[in-house]
């Protein structure tokens, strides 16, 4: 019989920014109590639609029923950072500055100071007034009918979280695996840990393997990026809010494009203790040759990835090709399928050449998971005693250590 269990555990604080975490880490476990699972399979959602609870639960049950594995779905730190996953709109000081400067430049006189915008009702009110003004000017022939005004609002994620980007999220995946290895309601002796994900979920799967290569035995990926994305870190609006916002929405208001970014403490201000420095970027990159060389001295996970050759905007294919070339250089068992041709679109597994390829993740798992499980069976990973790895990053040294069933991070001056 299929069993679904929900857990809440303590995971990690934000060591980089010295912020105590307020929220518990929630994850779901799905397994068949009539089988002994041979692997903990993490199906890690990305941003937006594939984080939908109903979709995730149905997929987990299908895989747990059809394959001899237990399926884990983790609500990692800041997963609720889209309106469809529970985030709410607000305006911070930068958003208000953008609103003030943009409306002044457009000759729009606001009925009150932007400082008075303290809640969603006021945001909605002021945007409706601006939208009405633009509509009137178009009717009078004073504005081109195709004109729209770019403005910016921020997203407050659920559980009062914020965008750390990558590190805490990957730690959440690893801490869940370590917790289950000790506390799962079934025998976990010799059980494998395999990470699967699309886009941001695939990125986190690779990052978890970078942080704890002795624990993660396989990564199955669809369309992940190999380097952090400026537009997803959250403070791109400090640089150019129209270019580096996470997404824009033209459907909320007819004459306004609402650019949105997630709340973050990271900043481009080099004098701030929250400066997102080159070192902070390096540790988050999967494609970091010196780090891949360090990882190559540890037990090597199996990797398989599918990627569209035309995915230029979100996950550049040349970066993925370079990453998998370096994997091969250091003798990882890593296979990249670069999808280039229309005849590779079968309408069932791969449905387009856009980012994510509208891929059936269920088909991906059923196609690639048995192959990795067979490889693990033939070459079981030996117990690795030194459960610690360090990555030099410019002026900082990031050290990850598995201790007492958690992955701990220390950041030191290098």
C-alpha positions in Angstrom: 0.0 0.0 0.0 1.2 3.5 -0.8 2.0 5.6 2.2 2.4 9.4 2.3 4.0 11.0 5.3 4.7 14.7 5.9 7.7 15.7 8.1 8.9 19.0 9.6 12.5 19.2 10.8 15.1 21.8 11.7 17.5 22.3 8.8 20.0 25.1 8.4 20.4 28.8 9.2 21.8 31.3 6.8 25.5 31.1 7.7 26.6 33.5 4.9 24.4 36.4 6.1 24.3 35.3 9.8 20.5 35.1 9.8 18.7 32.7 12.1 16.1 30.7 10.2 12.5 31.2 11.5 10.9 28.4 9.5 10.9 24.6 9.7 11.8 22.5 6.7 8.8 20.5 5.4 9.1 17.5 3.1 6.9 14.6 2.0 7.8 11.0 1.7 5.9 8.5 -0.5 6.7 4.8 -0.4 5.1 1.3 -0.7 5.1 -0.4 2.7 5.1 -3.8 1.0 8.5 -3.1 -0.6 12.0 -2.4 0.6 13.0 0.7 -1.3 16.5 0.5 -3.0 16.8 4.3 -3.3 15.6 7.6 -1.9 14.6 9.5 -5.0 14.3 13.3 -4.7 12.0 14.9 -7.3 12.9 18.5 -6.8 10.6 21.2 -8.2 11.8 24.3 -9.8 10.0 27.7 -9.7 6.4 28.2 -10.6 4.1 25.5 -12.1 6.0 22.4 -11.3 6.0 23.3 -7.6 2.2 22.6 -7.5 1.4 20.2 -4.6 -1.2 18.1 -6.5 1.2 17.5 -9.4 4.0 16.6 -7.1 1.9 14.2 -5.1 0.6 12.4 -8.2 4.1 12.1 -9.7 5.5 10.8 -6.4 2.8 8.1 -6.1 3.2 7.0 -9.7 7.0 6.6 -9.3 6.8 4.9 -5.9 4.1 2.5 -7.2 5.9 1.6 -10.5 9.5 1.5 -9.3 11.2 0.0 -6.2 12.0 3.4 -4.6 10.8 5.9 -2.0 10.1 9.3 -3.4 10.9 12.5 -1.5 9.6 16.0 -2.3 11.2 18.9 -0.3 9.6 22.3 0.2 13.1 23.8 0.3 13.9 27.3 1.6 12.0 30.0 -0.4 10.1 27.6 -2.6 6.9 29.7 -2.1 8.2 32.7 -4.0 5.6 32.8 -6.8 2.0 34.1 -6.6 0.8 30.6 -7.5 2.8 29.1 -4.6 1.7 31.6 -2.0 3.9 34.7 -2.2 2.4 38.1 -1.8 3.1 41.5 -3.4 4.7 44.4 -1.5 6.9 47.4 -2.4 10.2 48.0 -0.7 12.2 51.3 -0.8 13.7 50.6 -4.3 10.3 49.7 -5.7 9.0 53.0 -4.4 11.9 54.9 -5.9 11.3 53.3 -9.3 7.6 54.2 -9.0 8.3 57.8 -8.1 11.0 58.4 -10.8 9.1 56.5 -13.5 5.8 58.3 -13.0 7.5 61.7 -12.8 9.3 61.0 -16.1 6.0 60.0 -17.7 4.3 63.2 -16.4 2.0 61.3 -14.0 1.1 63.1 -10.8 0.5 60.7 -8.0 -2.3 61.6 -5.5 0.0 61.0 -2.5 3.6 60.3 -1.6 5.0 56.8 -2.4 6.0 56.6 1.3 2.3 56.0 2.1 2.2 52.8 0.1 2.4 50.3 3.0 0.1 47.4 2.0 -1.3 45.5 -1.0 -4.5 47.6 -1.1 -2.5 50.8 -1.6 -0.3 49.1 -4.3 -3.4 48.0 -6.1 -5.0 51.4 -5.7 -2.0 53.4 -7.1 -1.5 51.0 -10.0 -5.1 51.2 -11.0 -4.9 55.0 -11.0 -1.8 54.9 -13.2 -3.5 52.4 -15.5 -6.6 54.7 -15.8 -4.4 57.7 -16.6 -2.5 55.8 -19.3 -5.7 54.6 -20.8 -7.1 58.1 -20.9 -4.0 59.4 -22.6 -4.2 56.7 -25.3 -7.9 57.6 -25.9 -6.8 61.2 -26.4 -4.2 60.1 -28.9 -1.3 61.4 -26.7 0.2 58.0 -26.3 0.9 55.2 -28.7 -1.6 52.4 -28.3 1.2 49.9 -27.8 2.8 51.9 -25.0 3.0 50.4 -21.5 4.8 51.6 -18.4 7.4 49.3 -16.7 7.1 49.3 -12.9 8.4 47.0 -10.2 7.0 45.2 -7.2 8.6 42.7 -4.9 7.4 39.2 -3.8 7.3 38.2 -0.1 7.7 34.4 0.0 5.7 32.2 2.3 6.9 31.6 5.9 8.5 35.0 5.9 11.4 33.5 3.9 13.7 35.3 1.4 15.9 34.4 -1.6 19.3 33.1 -0.4 19.6 31.3 -3.8 21.0 27.8 -3.9 23.0 27.1 -0.8 20.3 26.9 1.8 18.1 25.1 -0.6 20.7 22.4 -1.5 21.4 22.0 2.3 17.7 21.4 2.8 17.8 18.5 0.2 20.9 17.0 1.9 19.5 17.4 5.4 16.3 15.7 4.4 18.3 12.8 2.9 20.4 12.5 6.1 17.3 12.6 8.3 15.6 9.9 6.3 18.6 7.7 6.3 18.4 7.7 10.1 14.6 8.0 10.7 12.7 6.6 7.7 9.9 4.1 8.5 11.8 1.4 6.5 15.2 -0.2 6.4 17.7 2.3 4.8 20.9 0.2 5.1 22.7 0.6 1.8 20.0 2.8 0.3 21.0 5.1 -2.5 20.2 8.8 -2.8 19.3 10.1 -6.3 18.4 13.7 -7.1 16.1 14.6 -10.0 14.8 17.9 -11.2 14.0 20.4 -14.0 15.4 23.9 -14.4 16.0 25.2 -10.8 15.3 21.8 -9.4 18.0 20.3 -11.7 20.4 23.1 -10.7 19.8 22.2 -7.0 20.3 18.5 -7.7 23.7 19.3 -9.2 24.5 21.7 -6.3 23.6 19.1 -3.7 26.0 16.6 -5.4 28.7 19.3 -5.3 28.2 19.9 -1.6 27.9 16.3 -0.5 29.4 14.0 -3.3 29.8 11.1 -0.8 26.0 11.1 -0.2 24.4 11.7 -3.7 24.9 8.8 -6.0 23.0 10.0 -9.1 21.6 13.2 -10.7 18.9 13.2 -13.4 18.4 16.6 -14.9 16.2 18.4 -17.4 17.3 21.9 -18.5 19.2 23.2 -15.5 21.4 26.2 -15.6 25.0 25.7 -14.6 25.6 29.2 -13.2 23.5 31.3 -11.0 21.1 33.7 -12.8 21.3 37.4 -12.0 17.5 37.7 -12.6 16.7 35.0 -10.0 19.0 36.2 -7.2 16.5 38.9 -6.3 18.4 42.2 -6.4 18.6 42.6 -10.2 16.3 45.6 -9.9 19.3 47.5 -8.4 21.0 47.2 -11.7 18.2 47.3 -14.3 14.7 46.3 -13.1 13.4 45.8 -16.7 16.3 43.5 -17.6 17.0 41.6 -14.4 13.6 41.2 -12.9 12.6 37.5 -12.4 9.5 37.9 -14.6 7.2 40.5 -16.0 3.4 40.4 -16.2 1.3 42.3 -18.7 -2.0 40.7 -17.7 -2.6 42.3 -14.3 -2.9 45.8 -15.8 -3.6 46.6 -19.5 -1.1 49.5 -19.7 1.5 48.5 -17.1 4.1 45.8 -17.2 4.6 44.6 -13.6 8.2 43.4 -13.1 8.6 41.2 -10.1 11.6 40.0 -8.0 11.7 38.0 -4.8 12.7 39.5 -1.5 16.4 39.1 -0.8 19.0 40.5 1.5 21.7 40.2 -1.1 22.8 43.4 -2.8 25.1 44.8 -5.4 26.4 47.3 -2.9 30.1 46.4 -2.3 30.2 48.3 1.0 27.4 46.2 2.5 27.9 43.0 4.6 25.3 41.5 2.3 27.3 42.2 -0.9 26.9 39.4 -3.4 30.6 39.2 -4.1 32.4 37.1 -6.7 33.0 34.5 -4.0 29.3 34.2 -3.3 28.8 33.6 -7.0 31.5 31.0 -7.4 30.2 28.7 -4.7 26.8 28.7 -6.4 28.1 27.8 -9.9 28.1 24.2 -11.0 30.3 25.2 -13.9 33.4 26.2 -11.9 36.4 24.2 -13.2 38.5 24.4 -10.1 35.6 23.2 -7.9 34.9 20.3 -10.3 38.5 19.2 -10.0 38.2 19.2 -6.2 34.9 17.2 -6.4 36.6 14.7 -8.7 38.7 13.4 -5.8 35.5 12.3 -4.0 33.1 9.5 -4.8 31.6 10.4 -8.2 27.8 10.6 -8.7 26.3 9.4 -12.0 25.0 12.3 -14.1 22.5 12.4 -17.0 21.0 15.5 -18.4 18.7 16.6 -21.2 18.9 20.1 -22.7 17.5 22.1 -25.6 20.1 23.5 -27.9 17.9 26.6 -28.3 17.6 27.4 -24.6 19.5 30.6 -24.9 17.7 32.9 -22.4 17.6 30.8 -19.2 20.1 28.0 -19.4 22.7 28.5 -22.2 23.5 25.2 -23.9 27.2 26.0 -24.4 27.6 26.2 -20.6 26.0 22.7 -20.2 28.2 21.3 -22.9 31.3 22.7 -21.2 30.1 21.3 -17.8 29.7 17.8 -19.2 33.0 18.0 -21.0 34.7 18.7 -17.7 32.8 15.9 -16.1 34.3 13.6 -18.7 37.8 15.1 -18.3 37.7 14.1 -14.6 36.2 10.6 -15.4 32.7 11.1 -14.1 30.1 8.8 -15.7 28.1 11.7 -17.2 25.9 11.8 -20.2 24.4 14.9 -21.9 21.6 14.6 -24.4 21.5 17.9 -26.4 18.2 18.1 -28.2 18.6 20.0 -31.5 16.2 18.8 -34.1 12.4 18.9 -34.6 12.4 15.2 -35.2 13.5 14.6 -31.6 10.1 16.1 -30.5 7.9 13.0 -30.1 4.9 14.8 -28.4 5.1 12.5 -25.4 8.5 12.7 -23.8 9.8 15.9 -25.5 7.2 18.4 -26.7 9.2 21.5 -27.7 12.6 23.0 -28.0 12.0 25.8 -25.5 13.4 25.8 -22.0 12.3 22.6 -20.2 11.1 21.2 -23.5 7.6 20.7 -21.9 9.2 17.4 -20.9 7.3 14.6 -19.2 9.3 14.2 -16.0 7.5 10.9 -15.4 8.9 9.5 -18.7 12.3 10.9 -17.9 12.4 9.2 -14.5 11.1 5.8 -15.9 13.7 6.1 -18.7 16.8 7.0 -16.8 16.3 6.0 -13.1 16.5 2.2 -13.8 19.8 2.7 -15.7 21.4 4.6 -12.8 20.0 2.1 -10.2 21.6 -0.7 -12.2 24.9 1.1 -12.3 24.8 1.6 -8.6 24.0 -2.0 -8.0 27.0 -3.1 -10.1 29.4 -0.6 -8.5 28.1 0.1 -5.0 29.5 3.3 -3.4 32.0 2.5 -0.6 31.6 4.2 2.7 33.6 7.5 2.6 34.9 8.5 6.0 36.0 12.1 5.4 32.5 13.6 4.9 33.8 17.1 4.4 34.7 19.2 1.3 36.1 22.7 0.9 35.9 25.0 -2.0 38.2 28.1 -2.2 36.2 31.1 -3.6 38.3 34.2 -4.2 38.7 35.6 -0.6 36.5 33.0 1.1 36.7 29.3 1.8 33.4 27.4 1.9 33.7 24.2 3.9 30.8 21.7 4.1 30.9 19.0 6.7 28.4 16.2 7.4 28.1 15.9 11.2 25.4 14.4 13.4 23.1 13.8 10.4 23.3 17.3 9.1 25.4 19.2 6.5 27.1 22.1 8.2 28.6 25.1 6.5 31.5 27.2 7.6 32.7 30.3 5.7 36.2 31.5 6.4 38.5 34.2 5.0 40.8 32.5 2.6 
